[in-house]
């Protein structure tokens, strides 16, 4: 954890009731080849061909684009089937790993009457320099809100 970590500002969470069973939602989240379908940030391009279903400890690649193209290696660090999945991305370019990486993307699913409450969190408490990404909080909350809207559209269809 960074010495400048602020738990209140360094974890952002959005949630939405999705009218689908947790298993259907989890299947999309655990399939990296489908992440571009639900990405509300517009930065996820695609997973490598042949990507497999995620499990605890899985490392999966993702092609990204934010102005320029880049790649991330994501490690699944939390996994509870149909309940919770989280991964921690790191740049694939070695020099960048010294400065960037450590945030956690987490999805928590809570079955309820009428569907599943889905919570997405952006946790930068383990980011190398959280003060550098903290200004992205508002934009990230907007993107996560769009992601949950897109996820709902995909699984409610």
Secondary structure, 3 states (H helix, E strand, C coil): CCCCCCHHHHEEEEEEEECCCHHHHHHHHCEHHHHHHHCCCCCEEECCCCCCECCCCCEEEEEEECCCEEEEEEEEEEEECCCEEEEEEEECCHHHHCCCCCCEEEEEEEEECCEEEEEEEEECCCCCCHHHHHHHHHHHHHHHHHHHHHHHHHHHC
